[in-house]
Each structure stands twice: as structure tokens, then as C-alpha cells.
């Protein structure tokens, strides 16, 4: 079997819910499905993994080479790869839209299923489908899923407007499938006590209203070309990796590259007040430390052990991990919490400011020498940052952003999430 890309005309069309329901329904039937998420997303992949019981990878057509994308999309014979797109099908980074789900479809040679939120339309659905199917002959829109259908009569109107379009399902409006969100997107999968109920409800809905046999048959008609990627080398042999609700944003392909190169990953939880394991390198990924700053500030083992380890061991923090390496973090209510104090850095969420976009990074020093593609997405304001910068940075258009991040002794970090080597 091959794969499919689930895309939409715009964000908020129901891609995540439809994909999750289909993944859980396929897993229930014992079908060998894998999943992937287009773009720099940490939250949706955790929901995918919960739906299937298998790790979900990121496929980023802006930040990754075609060979990297093909190697990550490779699957075993008989497997089906279901990819959830990002934003609208043709929406990518400035100036030319690179990195869109359409780019991914071109590179991988996979058909696209267009999910359309039909809640406020009837016959106009035909214009949307005609535009998306005809815009680029290299992007095969092989069928549509009608989402948020209000009634049988509404469904009939939509189907009559699309007499020549393969309709692969019509999903009725269902408030039980709405998902709570916060400033960086959906709540994390592990934060939802009703997660299994939600996934089962989504699966039952999709099994009842999607033509799963037709979808799987469509996937079986494609195959991803082979590719051999240049892996990200591990920064050390024994790497301590923070992982919990405050530090959940690490890319599976990066950790997999490290493991495949022979590195040992030692996972620990700062929120559980685990001491930092004995290691040659300490990695604090991004996440939501601002929601747990009080807990982190009061840890009796984590922060003291981190400070002690930093005397001799390299420590690297990305985004949320970077903020925890600073001296203080001010939460949304204006309360300051003392952090590790390993970098001369003060950050605040009291007045949120969005920082968003792809980045080209060149390391000035630190554990990751060379040039990298990366992504920045946070609402923190930097009140003070003093010390040696870690990277020089440019945005997706090539505009210089100046120095990024900080370095002091064995400790480095920045707001950027490294994705891959730059070519």
C-alpha cells in the first residue's frame, strides 16, 4: 500500500479530527497504518500516536530535503501512510509558499483528499473543488470529504453540486468532536482525561460516514520513492532528554537519528522532580513551562541537579527549555518564578507577543556546528538577554534577524527548534 495526504482549503476545516478518527478506525480493524504530520507541529503527532499506538513523524517540505522526506515517509510492504496536512493545501512560507502540503504531495507523489468544511455552503462547494483540483496538475486531488454536514438534505445538495467528483465521505456536524485549545494550538494529548473516549467517538463517526475501503484503495495506488537522508549527528554518547507536559516538543526524527547513530537517550521528567541523569549532554526541549513555572521553580532535585551538572556537562535548551535555563520566567498572571539561572535571561508571558516563522540558523559555537533549518513559534517576550549569542538567524525570505540565543560556559539555548541540516 502507499499513502494519502489529507488537506483542506484552510485551517479549521477538520483535518485533525477526520485524520484521527480514520487512524483509530483503521487501527481497530487491525490495518497496518502509519501517520505523519506536515510541517513543524508537535501537538497533532501526539494525538496521532495515541490513535494508532505508533510514533508519528513530521514531514516538513520547507525545512527538509526531498531525500529526508522520502526516507521518513518510507513504509513496510502492506503499510498505509496517512499524512495530515497543515493550514490550506497551497499555504506555505513566504515569499513563494514553499513547504505547503501541496509541496509535500509533489515530492512524495501522493494523492490528496480534500476535507471541506461545508457548514455554511451548499452549491458553492463546486467552485472550491474546481479551483483546488485544477490549480496545479502536479497535485492530484483524488477526492473530497464533506465535513460538518448539517442534515441529509444538506448532504444531498452538496453531492448534487459535485456530480463528477469522488466523494469519499460526508461527516455530520458533531459537537462531541470539538477540541479545546490554547495559545500554541490544541491541548496536548496527555492532558486530556477524555482522550480515549474522544478518539473512539471520532473512530465510530468516521467508520460510519467515510468510505474507508475506497480511501484505502486510493492509498494503495501510490508508492513513495526511496530516499536516503543525511542524519543529524548526536551531540554526545549519553544524552539526558527532558520529557513531560512541560517539555514535550522534541522531533521524533532527531531523536531517532541520535539513537541510530548509537547514542543512548536517558528520559527524565522535571515536573516529577526527577534529578538530571548522569549523561554527557542534557537536552531541554520546548513545551509549556510557563503553565508549570511554579512547580518547576519549587523542585528540590531537578533544578539543583541541573545547576550542578552544568558545571561540567553541556546543556542545551530550545524555546521552553531555553526559558527554563534563564534566571526568571513571568507567567500570564504576572508572577515571576525563579528558573535555573544558567543564562542571563528573563522572559515573560504577561504581555504576549507572537514570534512565528521558519529560520535559517548558523551556529557561532555550541553543540550543533554548521547551518540548520529551524522554526520559531512562541508568545514569550524577552525582557533581558545578556551574553554571547548562539546563532545568526535569517527568516524564510532571507531577511537577517540578527543574533539568536545565548551561550554561557557549558550552557546554550535559543527560541528556535532545529529541524534539519541546511543545504
N, C-alpha and C positions, 0 to 999 in steps of 0.2 A: 504494500500500500504506500501511498505518498502522503500528501498533506493538503491543507486548506488554510487560507487566511481569512479571518472574519474581520471585516472592516465596516465602515459606516460613512455617511455624508458628513457627520460632525460628532464631536464629543457629546456624551449624554444620550446616545441613541440606544443603549442597552447592550453594547458589545460584551461587557464583562459578565453580566448576568446570563446572557444567552450562552456564552462560551462555557461558563462554569456549569450550567445545567447540562449542557451537552457532554462535557467531560465526565461529570459524575454519572450521567445516564450510561455512557459508554463503559465506564469502569464497572458499573453494576452488572452489565451484560458480559463482563469478562473480556472485553475487547482490548487489545494492546494499544492504548493511546498514550502519546506523549504530548506535552504542551509547551508553548513558548509565548513570550510577550514581546511585541515590537517596541523598541525604544527604551529609554532609561527609567525603568519603573521597578520599584522594589516591593510595592504593596500587592498588586494583582498577582504576581508569581506565587506569593504565599497562599493565596486563595486557590490558585490552580493546583498547587501541591496538595492542599487539603482535599481537593475534589478527586484527585487521581491516586494519591499516595506515592507520587513520583515527583522528583525535582523538576521545576520549570526553569528554563533558561531564558535569558534576554537575547534578542536579536536586534541589533542596532545598526541600521543601514547608513547612519551618518558616521558613527564612531568606529565601526568595524569594517575590515576589508571584506570583499566578496568571499575570499577563501575562509576567513574566520566564520562568516555567516554560514557558509555551506558545511563547514566542519561541525558547527554546533547544531545545525538542522539535520545532520545525518541521523538515520534511524536504522534499526534492525529490520530484516525482511519480515513483512507482515505487520509492521507497526504503522500507525497513522499519526501524523504530526498535525495538531490543531494549533494555529497561531492566532492570538488575539492582537488585532491592530491597535494603533494609538491615534487619537484625535480623528480627523477626517481622512479618508483614503489618500488624498493627494496633499495632505498637510505635512510639511517638514520644516526644516530650519531655514532661516534667511541666509543668503538672498534668493536662492533658487529652489527651495523646497526639498533639498537633499535630506534623506533619512526618513521619508514618508513610508507608509505601509505599501504604497504603490512601488516605491524603490525596492522594497523587500520582495514584492511579487515578481518584479522583473529579474532580480538577481537569482532568486531561487526557482523561478519558472513555475510557480504555484498559482492555481486559480483562486479567485477572490469570491467570497459570498458576502453580499452587501446587506447589512442589517439596517432597516429603515424604521425610524420612529414615526408611526403613522397616526399618532394620537390626534393631530389637528389637520389632517388632509384626507382627501379621497382621490379624485381623478388626477390631481397634481403629482401623485406618485409616479405617473408615467414620465413626466418631464425629468424628474430626478433620475430615474433609472436610465432613460435615454442618454442623459448627459454623462453619467458615470460610465456607462458601457461603451460610449463612442469617443470619449476624450482621448484615450491613448490605446491604440491597437495592441501594444505590447503588454497591457494589463488586461487579463481575461476576467471579466466579471461574469461568472458562470451561473449565477442565480441570486435570488434575494430571499431574505426572511423578513416578513412583515411583523413588526413589533408594536406592542401597545395598541392592539386592535380592540375597538370599543364594543363590538357586538357582531353577531353573524351577518347582519345586514351591512355593517361597515366592511367586514371582510369580503363580502360579495362585491361591493363597489370597488374595492381595491383590486380584486382579481380581474374584474371586467376591464379595468384600466390597463391591465398588463397581459393581454391575451397571448403574446409571443415570448413572455419571459418565464423561465423556470422559477416557480415559487416553491421554495424548499421548506416552508412552514409559515404559519400565522399564529403569533403568540398573543393571547388575550391580555388585556391590562390586569395587573395583579399587584395590589399594594403590599402583599406579603413578600414581594421580591425587591422592594426598595432597600437601599443600603445606606447606613449612616456614614457621614464623612466628617473630616476636619480639615485643617489648613493645608495639609500635603496630600489630600485625597481621602480615600476610604479609610475607615478604621482598620488596623491590622487584623489579620485572620485570627491570631491567637488571643486577641482582645474580645472576641465575640463569643459569649457563652452559648448563643443560639446557632453557632456556625453549622453544626451537623444538620440541624433542622432546616436552616436556610438552604444548604446545598441539596438536601433531599427534596425539598419543595421545588427548587429550581429544576432538579433532575426529572421529577414527575411531570412538571409543566412542559419541559422540552420534549420528553418522551411522548407526551400526548399530542403535542402540537407541531413538532418538527418531523419531517420525513428523514429519519435517521438513516434508513437504508440508502436513500438517494444521496445523502450527504457523504456517506462512507464510500459509495460507488464513485462519486465525483472525486473524492480524495485518491482513490485507487488508480485513477487515470494519470496521475502525475508522479514524478520522481525528482528528488533534489540532486543536482550534480554534486560530485565529490569535490572536496576542498581540503587543503592542508594548511592550517594556520600556524603562525609563529606565536608560541605561547608566551605568557607573561612569566618571567623567571621569579622564583620565590626570593624574598629578601633575606631569608635565613633558613636553617635546617629545622629548628623547632620554633613554631610561631604560635603565640597565645592570641586567640581571637575572641573578643567580647561578643556575646550573642544573647540577647533577650529583648524585651519590649522597648528598651531604651536604645539598643544598639543592633537593630535588625536589618540595616541596609548594607548588605555586602553582596557583591555579584557572584553568583554560583560559578561562572566560568573562570573568574580569577582564582577562587579557592580551589577549583578543580585543577587549574594549571599548576598551582603550587603543589598539590598532592601528587599529581602525575610526574612532577619533577623530583619527587622523593621527599618533600617536606612533610613534617608531622604537625598537624594542627591541633592545638590544645584549646578547646572551647570552654569558656567560663562566663558566669553571669554576675556583672556588677550589681544588678538590682537584688540578687540573692546575697550580696556582700561576700561573694567568693574572693579570696585573695588571688592576685595575678599568678598564674602558674610559672614555674621556673622555665624560662624559654630564652631563645636567642633574639627574639623580636616580639614586640607587643603591638597588636593592631586593634584600634578602637574604631569600628565603622560608624557611619551615621545612623540616625534613628530619631527618637523623640526624647532626648534627655531633658528638654525643657518641661515635659509633663511629669518628670520624675526627679527634678532637680533637688527637692527637699530630701528625698530618700537617698540619693547619691551623696549629697553633702554630709549625711549623718553616718555613712558606712564606717564601720570600725576596722574592717580588713581590706576592702578594695582600695580606697584612696591611699591609706598608709603604705600598702604593699606596692602600689603603682609608683608612688614617690620614691620608695626605696629602690625599686627595680630600675627606675630611670637614671639612677646614678651610674649604672654600668651597661644598661641594655637599651638598644634603640626602641623608641616608642613612636608610633605614627597614628594620627587621628584624622578622620575625614568627616567634615561637616559637624554632625552632633558630637562625634568623638573629639574633634578639634576643639569645640567649645568646652568640653569637659577637661581638656588639658589646660585651659586658661585659669585665670585667678578667680573669676566670678561670672555667674550667669543669672541674669534678672528674668524672672518668669513673667507671664502675661499680666499678673496682678501687681507687678512692681516690686516683688520681694527678691532681694539678692541672695543667692546661695553660693557659698564658697566652694570652688572646684579644686582641681589638683594643684594649681599654682605652678605648673611646669612651663607655661608660656605666659608672657606678659600680655594677656588678652582679657578683655571684658566684653561680654556680649549681652544683648537684651532682646526680649520679646514684648516688652511693654508697649513699644510702638513698632508694629510690624512693618517690614519693608520687603517686598518680593525681589529676590535675586534669582533669575532663571535663564538658563541657556547652555548651549554646548560651549566647551572650552578647548583650545589648543594649549597644552602646557609644555614648558621646557624647564626641566629641573636645574636649579642653580647648584644644588648639592642634595644630600639626603639619601634615603634608601632606594629611590627609584630614578636612577640616572637616565637621561635621554629625553625623548619627546613622546607625549601621550595625548590621546583624546580623552576628554572628560566631560562631566556635566555638573552644573550647579543648580540647586533648587532649594531655597530656604527663605525664611522670613525674618531671620535674625538681623539685628543691627549691631555693627561693631562700634563700641564706644571707645575702645583703646586697643591698639595693636602695635607693640614695640619689639623690635628685634630684627634679625636677618630674615629677608623674605626667602621662601622655599622655591617658588616657581616664578617665571614670567608667563603671562597669560594673554591670549587673544580670543575673541569671540568667534562665532561661526562665520561672520563676514570678513574676518581677518583684522578687525579693529583691535588695536592694542588696549589691553585693560590694565597694564602696569603689573607690578609685583603682586603675588598672591601667596598667602600663607605665611607661616613663621617657622623659624628654626632656632633652637637654643640647646646647646650641648647635644645630648643624645635624643632630643625630643623635636619632632617635626609634625606639622599638620596644616591643613587648609580646608576651605569650604568645598573644594571640588572633589567629586568622586571620579577616580581614574577608571576608565573603561577598557582601553586597549592601547597598544603601541601606535604611534602616529607613523604614517608612511609618507 
